[in-house]
Amino acid sequence: MVNRLIETLTADKVSTRPSDLEAHGRDEGYPETALPEAVVFAESPEDVSRTLRLAREHGYAVVPFGAGTSIEGALVPVKPTISLDLGRMNRILEVRPDDFLAVVEAGVTRKQLNERLRREGLFFPVDPGADASLGGMAATNASGTTTVRYGGMRRNVLALEAVMASGEVVRFGRPVQKSSSGYDLKDLLIGSEGTLAVITKLWLRLSPLPAEVHTVRVYFEDVAAAAEGAFALMGAGLPVARLELVDERAIAAVNRHLGRSYPERPMLLVEFHSSTPEAVQAESAFAEELLREAGATGFDAARTPEERTAQWEARHQAYWALVHTFPGRHYMITDTAVPLSEMPGMVRYAQELMDELGLEGNILGHVGDGNFHTIVAARPGDEYARAEAFSARLVERALELGGTATGEHGVGLRKRKYMAREHGPALAWMRRLKDAFDPEGVLNPGKVLPDAEAG
């Protein structure tokens, strides 16, 4: 099989080097690894198509690979696999400022695109923290700190090109702001984690850079009070662009990791995007009044672009800060989302459960849209088993409250066992879709859908 790949694609696009195999047999958050048979570094849709046809011919699976930042095991092979790396497909093909549109290959990263867009006064707003590839972000329906204002990937991908399991190249959607034409297969592929097709090109919705930005850190006595404050702020109807919760444990780790001196108390990180100084001043003043009534004990404004950048760097570095605090452990990252009214109680439950089980970790998340994370640093053995039990109980509680097992990280291998409970009879229709798109099971098998006998 490897020789056929080299004959078809040229040797510089195919690797069996141990370092490449190891890098493509894991992701950032899943504890198990498995090496692919080879890595293909695709440079065009034709390379993708040829790889898929050869894989089908020889009985291999294909796992699409972007920047490797997923954390639920979506990249880990479960059978003889070719890892299809799209990182070389990294061209920004077109920027159309008047249409608020960019066309990119799947390997372009969000930072790469936003650096190019800066000269146009535009940006691509989906911000998961990691400098993920845009194709990978679409495959997992990524979101992040700005979702409360701008939405996640489904809202910001207007159209996409994908290579089907058969090798056929197909475009889904149209590069317009709205359409009622036909079945929305584009949105079906977004979030499918490479199990239905390989995304190779995207037409992306862009947003104007905000004229006025106000960012503030808001302190509370405890995490539950901070979550209640977030709920009150969302209920006020203010145009919040970012609303993040970070607990005192995460802040302490960030201070050590980045050399910061933030007060080690639970806090909300709040940001407003407005068109005029008067608007942002009025909105932030009203928010401060409301948050004081909700129990806020202090406020620190980020007054310069550099301070704002430092604040959001601290939020995005919370995971790595925990890793540096507890080196050598396994890290369990949870990703539940619940209806907004249930979010404060869910945060309180998570903190109490972590303490009850004697686990070390922190709580943070996108509380403006009901999605939050816990990050647990567990030693192998009994402690990691308790971390898995902690994660399972959080999911169970989220589903009881009408929520979901995964708000943004995807299903991968880790969350498959919850799919039947979350989706019920709809799971059978998902299996039918998988069979229709990928009848031979070539594309990322073993992910998202549980085995039929498991429900």
VOGU-3710 file (C-alpha; in Angstrom, 3 decimals, decimal comma):
1> mvnrlietlt> 0,000/0,000/0,000  2,757/2,489/0,934  4,592/1,751/-2,316  1,417/2,404/-4,296  0,976/5,724/-2,488  4,533/6,727/-3,371  4,025/5,706/-6,994  0,785/7,676/-7,187  1,638/10,765/-5,141  5,491/11,008/-5,229
11> adkvstrpsd> 7,761/10,124/-2,334  7,937/13,625/-0,824  4,217/13,450/-0,004  4,337/10,096/1,820  6,113/9,393/5,086  6,657/6,352/7,272  9,209/8,073/9,496  8,610/7,108/13,147  8,414/10,754/14,216  5,683/11,476/11,640
21> leahgrdegy> 3,745/8,337/12,528  3,888/9,183/16,221  2,756/12,771/15,670  -0,239/11,550/13,677  -1,317/8,786/16,056  -2,533/10,982/18,897  -4,192/14,254/19,767  -3,896/16,781/22,592  -6,253/15,241/25,123  -6,898/11,530/24,577
31> petalpeavv> -4,680/9,182/26,621  -4,404/6,344/24,086  -2,304/6,400/20,919  -2,038/4,203/17,816  0,302/4,645/14,873  -0,982/4,953/11,301  0,661/2,890/8,575  1,757/6,018/6,734  1,186/9,763/6,556  0,174/11,444/3,317
41> faespedvsr> 0,903/15,179/3,104  -1,725/16,236/0,582  -1,140/19,357/-1,496  -4,352/19,369/-3,552  -7,853/17,889/-3,693  -6,465/15,498/-6,312  -3,981/14,143/-3,746  -6,861/13,604/-1,326  -8,933/11,887/-3,985  -6,097/9,562/-5,019
51> tlrlarehgy> -5,405/8,641/-1,398  -9,031/7,774/-0,736  -9,292/5,644/-3,868  -6,139/3,710/-2,968  -7,305/3,247/0,618  -10,620/1,809/-0,561  -8,817/-0,487/-3,004  -6,490/-1,884/-0,309  -8,870/-1,902/2,671  -7,286/0,920/4,666
61> avvpfgagts> -8,996/3,621/6,675  -8,236/7,331/6,179  -8,136/9,801/9,074  -8,020/13,494/8,062  -5,476/15,520/10,057  -5,246/19,313/10,395  -3,167/20,892/13,146  -3,587/18,011/15,608  -5,280/20,145/18,282  -8,418/18,046/18,814
71> iegalvpvkp> -8,758/16,431/22,227  -11,382/13,651/22,128  -9,468/10,951/20,243  -10,798/11,849/16,778  -7,312/11,472/15,259  -6,389/8,121/16,823  -6,498/5,189/14,357  -8,599/2,167/15,328  -7,613/-0,032/12,331  -4,867/0,040/9,647
81> tisldlgrmn> -4,956/3,703/8,667  -3,476/6,310/6,373  -3,268/9,675/8,152  -4,174/12,364/5,614  -2,408/15,563/6,639  -3,865/18,701/5,000  -1,341/21,127/6,492  0,346/21,819/3,133  -2,988/22,953/1,681  -2,511/26,327/3,344
91> rilevrpddf> -3,223/28,966/0,722  -5,565/31,892/1,226  -7,134/31,794/-2,221  -9,248/34,928/-2,207  -10,328/37,792/0,041  -13,400/39,765/-1,030  -13,816/42,612/1,480  -16,979/43,993/-0,136  -18,644/40,601/0,268  -17,169/39,966/3,761
101> lavveagvtr> -15,830/36,710/2,349  -12,592/34,738/2,271  -11,833/31,538/0,382  -9,179/29,316/1,959  -7,729/25,848/1,703  -8,407/23,570/4,649  -4,885/23,787/6,090  -4,944/27,554/6,614  -4,924/28,369/10,332  -7,142/30,991/11,910
111> kqlnerlrre> -4,167/33,171/12,959  -2,742/33,021/9,445  -6,063/34,192/8,015  -6,575/36,953/10,560  -3,081/38,307/9,946  -3,975/38,617/6,254  -7,375/40,199/6,996  -6,033/42,896/9,308  -5,159/45,193/6,378  -8,812/45,020/5,257
121> glffpvdpga> -10,245/45,944/8,671  -11,837/42,495/8,904  -11,379/39,332/10,949  -12,606/35,757/11,143  -14,223/35,658/14,585  -14,265/31,990/15,623  -11,617/31,671/18,349  -11,125/28,229/19,949  -7,826/29,328/21,519  -5,534/26,904/19,722
131> daslggmaat> -4,204/27,972/16,331  -6,225/25,239/14,690  -6,615/24,691/10,960  -9,843/26,066/9,535  -10,664/22,732/7,923  -10,260/21,009/11,277  -12,344/23,689/12,961  -15,128/23,049/10,452  -14,847/19,282/10,925  -15,470/19,651/14,659
141> nasgtttvry> -17,836/22,663/14,463  -15,371/24,553/16,639  -16,369/27,594/18,644  -14,781/29,405/21,594  -14,564/32,697/23,412  -16,396/34,797/20,796  -19,278/32,416/20,121  -21,691/34,333/22,320  -21,546/37,232/19,826  -20,412/35,786/16,485
151> ggmrrnvlal> -21,403/32,120/16,581  -19,356/29,010/15,845  -18,194/27,446/12,604  -21,637/26,519/11,256  -22,664/30,159/11,325  -19,442/31,345/9,695  -18,898/28,791/6,919  -20,953/29,741/3,873  -19,830/26,921/1,587  -17,202/24,211/1,443
161> eavmasgevv> -15,508/21,798/-0,924  -15,040/18,207/0,180  -13,726/14,947/-1,217  -16,130/12,072/-0,741  -15,113/8,523/0,220  -15,426/7,602/-3,466  -12,823/10,222/-4,397  -15,380/12,574/-5,958  -14,815/16,300/-5,291  -18,063/18,115/-4,405
171> rfgrpvqkss> -18,958/21,665/-3,350  -21,686/22,100/-0,741  -23,449/25,406/-0,133  -23,166/28,752/-1,900  -21,039/31,785/-0,912  -24,032/33,935/0,005  -25,382/35,081/3,354  -28,593/33,040/3,090  -30,231/30,357/0,961  -33,327/28,164/1,032
181> sgydlkdlli> -32,169/25,955/-1,825  -32,110/22,213/-1,237  -30,961/20,121/1,692  -28,272/21,760/3,807  -25,534/19,170/3,317  -22,851/21,764/4,066  -23,967/21,986/7,681  -24,163/18,197/7,839  -20,445/17,958/7,080  -19,563/20,645/9,633
191> gsegtlavit> -19,088/18,768/12,894  -18,871/15,334/11,252  -15,222/14,903/12,368  -14,020/13,554/9,032  -16,435/10,608/9,076  -18,483/11,693/6,034  -16,000/13,486/3,761  -12,639/15,288/3,776  -13,041/19,082/3,757  -10,524/20,719/1,417
201> klwlrlsplp> -11,751/24,299/0,860  -13,953/26,794/2,724  -15,825/29,978/1,880  -15,862/31,920/5,168  -18,022/34,736/6,495  -15,925/37,652/7,775  -16,757/40,372/10,290  -15,536/43,979/10,615  -12,938/44,604/13,292  -14,798/46,347/16,127
211> aevhtvrvyf> -14,187/50,080/16,325  -14,390/50,104/20,121  -13,433/47,305/22,494  -13,841/47,287/26,266  -12,450/44,379/28,278  -12,752/43,916/32,031  -11,957/41,346/34,699  -14,747/40,970/37,244  -14,011/39,292/40,597  -16,347/37,227/42,787
221> edvaaaaega> -16,149/35,463/46,123  -16,813/32,021/44,628  -17,367/30,254/41,319  -21,112/29,859/41,812  -21,492/33,619/42,294  -19,483/34,267/39,126  -21,729/31,895/37,173  -24,821/33,668/38,531  -23,297/36,978/37,463  -22,782/35,642/33,934
231> falmgaglpv> -26,411/34,523/33,764  -27,598/37,949/34,939  -25,434/39,666/32,333  -26,801/37,542/29,487  -30,349/38,190/30,677  -29,825/41,938/30,353  -29,603/41,744/26,570  -26,269/43,546/26,343  -24,173/42,946/23,170  -21,495/40,913/24,954
241> arlelvdera> -18,731/39,721/22,614  -16,926/37,493/25,128  -17,978/36,185/28,518  -15,600/33,702/30,128  -15,424/32,198/33,601  -12,068/31,274/35,159  -11,831/29,878/38,682  -9,203/30,742/41,278  -7,265/27,499/40,709  -6,832/28,296/37,034
251> iaavnrhlgr> -5,737/31,854/37,824  -3,140/30,611/40,310  -1,722/28,231/37,690  -1,679/30,975/35,040  0,148/33,338/37,400  2,878/30,746/37,931  3,061/29,708/34,284  3,040/33,178/32,689  4,517/35,223/35,526  1,318/37,225/36,046
261> syperpmllv> -0,064/38,716/39,252  -3,830/38,506/38,765  -5,842/38,288/42,011  -6,409/34,588/42,643  -10,174/34,757/42,866  -12,931/33,468/40,574  -13,468/35,944/37,781  -15,455/36,703/34,687  -13,594/38,001/31,658  -16,018/40,275/29,817
271> efhsstpeav> -15,573/42,055/26,503  -17,846/44,407/24,575  -17,501/45,278/20,878  -19,215/48,514/19,852  -19,177/51,091/17,077  -18,740/54,267/19,171  -17,020/55,248/22,447  -20,348/56,435/23,826  -21,994/53,059/23,169  -19,254/51,002/24,755
281> qaesafaeel> -19,106/53,340/27,766  -22,843/53,087/28,358  -22,886/49,302/27,908  -19,956/48,695/30,223  -21,312/51,051/32,889  -24,651/49,227/32,872  -22,868/45,868/33,007  -20,798/46,966/36,008  -23,902/48,087/37,875  -25,664/44,823/37,110
291> lreagatgfd> -22,673/42,673/38,104  -22,248/44,512/41,410  -25,856/43,704/42,199  -25,066/40,070/41,333  -22,226/39,974/43,877  -19,129/41,203/42,049  -16,462/42,391/44,474  -14,068/44,169/42,106  -13,279/45,236/38,554  -10,063/45,687/36,555
301> aartpeerta> -10,290/47,129/33,049  -7,821/46,161/30,341  -7,122/49,653/29,030  -4,657/48,994/26,208  -4,560/46,529/23,314  -1,499/44,936/24,908  -3,335/44,366/28,195  -6,330/42,903/26,363  -4,037/40,556/24,466  -2,371/39,504/27,718
311> qwearhqayw> -5,744/38,842/29,347  -6,966/36,570/26,550  -3,595/34,863/26,398  -4,057/34,022/30,078  -7,472/32,509/29,342  -6,194/30,459/26,425  -3,123/29,274/28,362  -5,158/27,890/31,264  -4,798/24,305/30,021  -1,020/24,535/29,571
321> alvhtfpgrh> -0,710/26,267/32,924  -2,336/23,236/34,556  -0,038/20,880/32,620  3,005/22,775/33,927  1,585/22,747/37,457  1,056/18,969/37,382  3,610/17,585/34,887  3,473/13,952/33,883  -0,201/13,406/34,649  -3,127/12,548/32,398
331> ymitdtavpl> -5,446/15,471/31,707  -9,190/15,000/31,492  -11,017/17,900/29,820  -14,806/17,974/30,042  -17,018/19,869/27,616  -20,647/19,852/28,683  -23,186/22,503/27,709  -26,589/23,088/29,276  -29,488/25,515/28,843  -28,383/28,927/30,049
341> sempgmvrya> -30,703/28,941/33,048  -29,123/25,684/34,277  -25,534/26,852/33,863  -24,956/28,329/37,378  -26,219/25,173/39,059  -24,159/22,997/36,732  -20,978/24,921/37,548  -21,683/24,592/41,265  -22,267/20,843/40,853  -18,962/20,438/38,985
351> qelmdelgle> -16,972/22,193/41,690  -18,588/20,216/44,498  -18,113/16,924/42,640  -14,438/17,625/41,942  -13,859/18,273/45,634  -15,917/15,214/46,653  -13,794/12,936/44,467  -10,520/14,491/45,672  -9,433/15,610/42,212  -7,083/18,441/41,313
361> gnilghvgdg> -8,106/20,693/38,489  -9,974/23,830/37,543  -13,174/25,188/36,022  -13,380/27,602/33,115  -15,497/28,134/30,089  -17,777/29,995/27,752  -20,542/30,593/30,261  -22,241/33,129/28,013  -23,499/30,241/25,875  -23,933/27,625/28,620
371> nfhtivaarp> -20,742/25,721/27,772  -17,964/25,239/30,320  -14,984/22,994/30,867  -13,261/21,355/33,766  -9,643/20,277/33,419  -8,550/17,519/35,789  -4,895/16,543/36,273  -4,970/12,904/37,361  -2,279/10,385/38,178  -2,488/7,098/36,260
381> gdeyaraeaf> -4,461/4,356/37,977  -7,196/4,913/40,528  -7,053/8,699/40,288  -7,551/8,648/36,523  -10,454/6,238/37,009  -11,999/8,801/39,375  -11,459/11,496/36,748  -13,321/9,357/34,216  -16,130/8,855/36,718  -16,205/12,614/37,305
391> sarlverale> -16,518/13,246/33,560  -19,269/10,651/33,218  -21,294/12,154/36,058  -20,999/15,631/34,535  -22,312/14,322/31,230  -25,149/12,493/32,949  -26,173/15,647/34,793  -25,937/17,742/31,618  -28,175/15,316/29,721  -30,685/15,282/32,582
401> lggtatgehg> -30,866/19,073/32,286  -31,480/18,961/28,526  -27,852/19,653/27,608  -25,178/17,887/25,592  -22,114/15,735/26,209  -19,965/18,020/24,062  -20,484/21,692/23,421  -17,543/22,218/21,063  -14,792/19,591/21,289  -16,606/16,882/19,349
411> vglrkrkyma> -17,344/13,210/20,019  -14,260/11,376/18,771  -13,706/8,169/20,705  -14,344/9,469/24,209  -17,975/10,605/23,904  -19,371/7,851/21,651  -20,857/6,005/24,618  -23,238/8,904/25,312  -24,623/9,268/21,804  -27,538/6,834/22,179
421> rehgpalawm> -28,748/8,492/25,365  -28,396/11,995/23,943  -29,932/11,337/20,519  -32,266/8,374/20,950  -33,906/7,227/17,669  -32,041/9,949/15,751  -28,874/7,845/16,151  -30,242/5,277/13,674  -30,641/8,061/11,093  -27,058/9,159/11,713
431> rrlkdafdpe> -25,919/5,609/10,943  -27,914/5,658/7,704  -26,230/8,900/6,705  -22,808/7,424/7,453  -23,632/4,383/5,311  -24,835/6,623/2,466  -21,738/8,866/2,489  -19,166/6,176/3,315  -20,582/2,702/2,595  -17,228/0,933/2,974
441> gvlnpgkvlp> -16,306/2,660/6,242  -13,107/4,251/4,939  -13,444/7,677/6,591  -12,312/7,881/10,219  -14,016/4,657/11,311  -14,890/4,057/14,944  -15,494/7,747/15,677  -18,659/9,633/16,622  -21,116/6,722/16,266  -21,062/3,901/18,842
451> daeag> -20,962/0,326/17,665  -24,456/-0,861/16,720  -24,613/-3,382/19,551  -23,773/-0,592/22,034  -26,911/1,370/21,150
//
